[in-house]
């Protein structure tokens, strides 16, 4: 299944049915009077968060979604049927935005959540509605109200406990494959990962969801490389796992600073999230080079990084335990509702 995290669609609620002008005319029934029924209401447009979806690909090949119109009223005081609703089924973590792609209308973060997006038009009154002692033969009825319509954006932000960030070829997909059953594409060239991947990690009877996004490079917030569009998928995470390539010729401290600059330029709180920092591919470097690169990275990040190897398994379990600690810490602070500015800086 192809991954799609953004789609623009047109939605329209149903028009209401028109009221009917009718009179009862039967043999042996005198003064039958008006009996025109009301029109049915138009269908509504709903958005529902459902389980089993992780992409918006269903909205790639169909962009117009319209609810059914209400049926017109009929004689013998028969009210028209209500139009069927249009239900848009989206994965957990989907945001609904106005056409400007900035104004958020709804954010669906729970399975079963259901939002009324557009209300259908009311059905018109039939002439039976207007009868009175002074108007015993009304010959007028109301047309149904028109439905609403608009263009909207659907934007998916995956919901995970932890997010992987780093430069291309830092070993993010390899780490995800080592700690979960996910099987992302792995190769020895940059930008192997073209869309986010999710994996469920389990250790010591605990589990958490880890999100892997395409690598970032300098200028990503300005659109360089794949840009920063996929950073939205780690906005909802509680902790970031920052991987720095230990086998690269680039200085690890410089690589770390580039990613930090991109996170802070993107905003949305990513720059303030707790980090677990790791120097990867330890199996591919000598002890002397390892010590040199570790010192450079420690000087840049201000904390002692872990040295890991997804191939040999070195410090992989330790890294997962640090992620779990950071998740628990964030949940504790959230439960206590401690304002961010009152929290002392904490490192996993």
Secondary structure, DSSP 8 states (H G I E B T S, - for coil): -----EEEEEEE----------B--BTTB-S--B----------EEEEE-TT----GGGTS--EEE-------BTTTB-------EEEEE-TTEEEE-TTS-SEEEEE-STT-EEEEE--------GGGG--SS-TT-----------EEEEEEEE----SEEEEESTTSSHHHHHHHHSS------SSTT---S-EEEEEEETTEEEEEEE-----TTGGGT-TTTTGGGGGGTT-SEEEEEEESSSSS-HHHHHHHHHHHHHHH-TTGGGSEEEEEEE-GGGS-HHHHHHHHHHHHHHHSS--EE-BTTTTBTHHHHHHHHHHHHHHHHHHHHHT--GGGS-----
